[in-house]
Amino acid sequence: MLTTDSMREELHKLLDRIPADDVPAARSFLESLLDPVELALRKAPLDDEAETQEELAAVDAALADPAGDVPLSQVRGRG
């Protein structure tokens, strides 16, 4: 049975063997293990469902009028 220290040593050896081009992806993956939200997003199934016309129209409307004059306190529900 591997101890935590021996598993860490093994992990360090594996990291040293990762090709340079893959280091950023490995780092991103390891960082996601520290953040429960990021980890949940990584585990979530891919949303491959096409957007409906209603959804596309809502995005277009939101981009056309970003409502830049809304105070932050109102956005946060305090206004």
PyMOL commands that place a pseudoatom at each C-alpha (Angstrom):
pseudoatom trace, name=CA, resn=MET, resi=1, chain=A, elem=C, hetatm=0, pos=[0.000, 0.000, 0.000]
pseudoatom trace, name=CA, resn=LEU, resi=2, chain=A, elem=C, hetatm=0, pos=[1.351, 3.377, -1.015]
pseudoatom trace, name=CA, resn=THR, resi=3, chain=A, elem=C, hetatm=0, pos=[1.643, 6.109, 1.575]
pseudoatom trace, name=CA, resn=THR, resi=4, chain=A, elem=C, hetatm=0, pos=[0.710, 9.687, 0.823]
pseudoatom trace, name=CA, resn=ASP, resi=5, chain=A, elem=C, hetatm=0, pos=[4.391, 10.619, 0.662]
pseudoatom trace, name=CA, resn=SER, resi=6, chain=A, elem=C, hetatm=0, pos=[5.225, 7.816, -1.753]
pseudoatom trace, name=CA, resn=MET, resi=7, chain=A, elem=C, hetatm=0, pos=[2.220, 8.713, -3.937]
pseudoatom trace, name=CA, resn=ARG, resi=8, chain=A, elem=C, hetatm=0, pos=[3.421, 12.328, -4.027]
pseudoatom trace, name=CA, resn=GLU, resi=9, chain=A, elem=C, hetatm=0, pos=[6.894, 11.166, -5.064]
pseudoatom trace, name=CA, resn=GLU, resi=10, chain=A, elem=C, hetatm=0, pos=[5.374, 9.021, -7.794]
pseudoatom trace, name=CA, resn=LEU, resi=11, chain=A, elem=C, hetatm=0, pos=[3.275, 11.971, -8.944]
pseudoatom trace, name=CA, resn=HIS, resi=12, chain=A, elem=C, hetatm=0, pos=[6.387, 14.174, -9.125]
pseudoatom trace, name=CA, resn=LYS, resi=13, chain=A, elem=C, hetatm=0, pos=[8.099, 11.554, -11.297]
pseudoatom trace, name=CA, resn=LEU, resi=14, chain=A, elem=C, hetatm=0, pos=[5.087, 11.437, -13.598]
pseudoatom trace, name=CA, resn=LEU, resi=15, chain=A, elem=C, hetatm=0, pos=[5.042, 15.220, -13.861]
pseudoatom trace, name=CA, resn=ASP, resi=16, chain=A, elem=C, hetatm=0, pos=[8.701, 15.222, -14.855]
pseudoatom trace, name=CA, resn=ARG, resi=17, chain=A, elem=C, hetatm=0, pos=[7.857, 12.891, -17.755]
pseudoatom trace, name=CA, resn=ILE, resi=18, chain=A, elem=C, hetatm=0, pos=[5.022, 15.000, -19.191]
pseudoatom trace, name=CA, resn=PRO, resi=19, chain=A, elem=C, hetatm=0, pos=[5.937, 16.526, -22.571]
pseudoatom trace, name=CA, resn=ALA, resi=20, chain=A, elem=C, hetatm=0, pos=[6.443, 20.305, -22.389]
pseudoatom trace, name=CA, resn=ASP, resi=21, chain=A, elem=C, hetatm=0, pos=[3.438, 20.966, -24.641]
pseudoatom trace, name=CA, resn=ASP, resi=22, chain=A, elem=C, hetatm=0, pos=[1.165, 19.111, -22.200]
pseudoatom trace, name=CA, resn=VAL, resi=23, chain=A, elem=C, hetatm=0, pos=[2.372, 20.831, -19.015]
pseudoatom trace, name=CA, resn=PRO, resi=24, chain=A, elem=C, hetatm=0, pos=[-0.253, 23.628, -19.148]
pseudoatom trace, name=CA, resn=ALA, resi=25, chain=A, elem=C, hetatm=0, pos=[-3.081, 21.098, -19.484]
pseudoatom trace, name=CA, resn=ALA, resi=26, chain=A, elem=C, hetatm=0, pos=[-1.682, 19.017, -16.626]
pseudoatom trace, name=CA, resn=ARG, resi=27, chain=A, elem=C, hetatm=0, pos=[-1.390, 22.102, -14.450]
pseudoatom trace, name=CA, resn=SER, resi=28, chain=A, elem=C, hetatm=0, pos=[-4.948, 23.145, -15.244]
pseudoatom trace, name=CA, resn=PHE, resi=29, chain=A, elem=C, hetatm=0, pos=[-6.226, 19.675, -14.396]
pseudoatom trace, name=CA, resn=LEU, resi=30, chain=A, elem=C, hetatm=0, pos=[-4.330, 19.524, -11.100]
pseudoatom trace, name=CA, resn=GLU, resi=31, chain=A, elem=C, hetatm=0, pos=[-5.534, 22.994, -10.136]
pseudoatom trace, name=CA, resn=SER, resi=32, chain=A, elem=C, hetatm=0, pos=[-9.108, 21.908, -10.808]
pseudoatom trace, name=CA, resn=LEU, resi=33, chain=A, elem=C, hetatm=0, pos=[-8.746, 19.235, -8.136]
pseudoatom trace, name=CA, resn=LEU, resi=34, chain=A, elem=C, hetatm=0, pos=[-8.275, 22.028, -5.590]
pseudoatom trace, name=CA, resn=ASP, resi=35, chain=A, elem=C, hetatm=0, pos=[-11.439, 23.893, -6.592]
pseudoatom trace, name=CA, resn=PRO, resi=36, chain=A, elem=C, hetatm=0, pos=[-14.711, 21.994, -6.076]
pseudoatom trace, name=CA, resn=VAL, resi=37, chain=A, elem=C, hetatm=0, pos=[-16.592, 24.167, -8.577]
pseudoatom trace, name=CA, resn=GLU, resi=38, chain=A, elem=C, hetatm=0, pos=[-13.960, 23.678, -11.280]
pseudoatom trace, name=CA, resn=LEU, resi=39, chain=A, elem=C, hetatm=0, pos=[-13.920, 19.955, -10.570]
pseudoatom trace, name=CA, resn=ALA, resi=40, chain=A, elem=C, hetatm=0, pos=[-17.707, 19.773, -10.863]
pseudoatom trace, name=CA, resn=LEU, resi=41, chain=A, elem=C, hetatm=0, pos=[-17.542, 21.598, -14.191]
pseudoatom trace, name=CA, resn=ARG, resi=42, chain=A, elem=C, hetatm=0, pos=[-14.924, 19.163, -15.482]
pseudoatom trace, name=CA, resn=LYS, resi=43, chain=A, elem=C, hetatm=0, pos=[-17.109, 16.213, -14.483]
pseudoatom trace, name=CA, resn=ALA, resi=44, chain=A, elem=C, hetatm=0, pos=[-20.291, 17.679, -15.978]
pseudoatom trace, name=CA, resn=PRO, resi=45, chain=A, elem=C, hetatm=0, pos=[-21.462, 16.156, -19.240]
pseudoatom trace, name=CA, resn=LEU, resi=46, chain=A, elem=C, hetatm=0, pos=[-20.820, 18.174, -22.372]
pseudoatom trace, name=CA, resn=ASP, resi=47, chain=A, elem=C, hetatm=0, pos=[-23.823, 20.236, -23.412]
pseudoatom trace, name=CA, resn=ASP, resi=48, chain=A, elem=C, hetatm=0, pos=[-24.055, 19.267, -27.047]
pseudoatom trace, name=CA, resn=GLU, resi=49, chain=A, elem=C, hetatm=0, pos=[-27.691, 20.241, -27.439]
pseudoatom trace, name=CA, resn=ALA, resi=50, chain=A, elem=C, hetatm=0, pos=[-28.241, 22.869, -30.116]
pseudoatom trace, name=CA, resn=GLU, resi=51, chain=A, elem=C, hetatm=0, pos=[-29.475, 26.275, -28.969]
pseudoatom trace, name=CA, resn=THR, resi=52, chain=A, elem=C, hetatm=0, pos=[-33.101, 27.006, -29.715]
pseudoatom trace, name=CA, resn=GLN, resi=53, chain=A, elem=C, hetatm=0, pos=[-34.169, 30.038, -31.732]
pseudoatom trace, name=CA, resn=GLU, resi=54, chain=A, elem=C, hetatm=0, pos=[-35.545, 31.512, -28.507]
pseudoatom trace, name=CA, resn=GLU, resi=55, chain=A, elem=C, hetatm=0, pos=[-32.158, 31.129, -26.786]
pseudoatom trace, name=CA, resn=LEU, resi=56, chain=A, elem=C, hetatm=0, pos=[-30.315, 32.655, -29.749]
pseudoatom trace, name=CA, resn=ALA, resi=57, chain=A, elem=C, hetatm=0, pos=[-32.744, 35.603, -29.778]
pseudoatom trace, name=CA, resn=ALA, resi=58, chain=A, elem=C, hetatm=0, pos=[-32.234, 36.125, -26.026]
pseudoatom trace, name=CA, resn=VAL, resi=59, chain=A, elem=C, hetatm=0, pos=[-28.442, 36.211, -26.477]
pseudoatom trace, name=CA, resn=ASP, resi=60, chain=A, elem=C, hetatm=0, pos=[-28.774, 38.671, -29.356]
pseudoatom trace, name=CA, resn=ALA, resi=61, chain=A, elem=C, hetatm=0, pos=[-31.056, 40.902, -27.269]
pseudoatom trace, name=CA, resn=ALA, resi=62, chain=A, elem=C, hetatm=0, pos=[-28.687, 40.816, -24.305]
pseudoatom trace, name=CA, resn=LEU, resi=63, chain=A, elem=C, hetatm=0, pos=[-25.691, 41.690, -26.472]
pseudoatom trace, name=CA, resn=ALA, resi=64, chain=A, elem=C, hetatm=0, pos=[-27.594, 44.489, -28.223]
pseudoatom trace, name=CA, resn=ASP, resi=65, chain=A, elem=C, hetatm=0, pos=[-28.571, 46.158, -24.926]
pseudoatom trace, name=CA, resn=PRO, resi=66, chain=A, elem=C, hetatm=0, pos=[-26.032, 45.332, -22.211]
pseudoatom trace, name=CA, resn=ALA, resi=67, chain=A, elem=C, hetatm=0, pos=[-27.803, 47.783, -19.852]
pseudoatom trace, name=CA, resn=GLY, resi=68, chain=A, elem=C, hetatm=0, pos=[-24.574, 49.496, -18.858]
pseudoatom trace, name=CA, resn=ASP, resi=69, chain=A, elem=C, hetatm=0, pos=[-26.481, 52.092, -16.862]
pseudoatom trace, name=CA, resn=VAL, resi=70, chain=A, elem=C, hetatm=0, pos=[-27.714, 49.647, -14.210]
pseudoatom trace, name=CA, resn=PRO, resi=71, chain=A, elem=C, hetatm=0, pos=[-26.018, 50.382, -10.863]
pseudoatom trace, name=CA, resn=LEU, resi=72, chain=A, elem=C, hetatm=0, pos=[-23.999, 47.521, -9.424]
pseudoatom trace, name=CA, resn=SER, resi=73, chain=A, elem=C, hetatm=0, pos=[-26.032, 47.649, -6.217]
pseudoatom trace, name=CA, resn=GLN, resi=74, chain=A, elem=C, hetatm=0, pos=[-29.168, 46.913, -8.266]
pseudoatom trace, name=CA, resn=VAL, resi=75, chain=A, elem=C, hetatm=0, pos=[-27.477, 44.028, -10.060]
pseudoatom trace, name=CA, resn=ARG, resi=76, chain=A, elem=C, hetatm=0, pos=[-26.518, 42.584, -6.675]
pseudoatom trace, name=CA, resn=GLY, resi=77, chain=A, elem=C, hetatm=0, pos=[-30.135, 42.946, -5.500]
pseudoatom trace, name=CA, resn=ARG, resi=78, chain=A, elem=C, hetatm=0, pos=[-29.458, 45.772, -3.053]
pseudoatom trace, name=CA, resn=GLY, resi=79, chain=A, elem=C, hetatm=0, pos=[-30.973, 48.588, -5.008]
for i in range(1, 79): cmd.bond("trace and resi %d" % i, "trace and resi %d" % (i + 1))
show_as sticks, trace
zoom trace
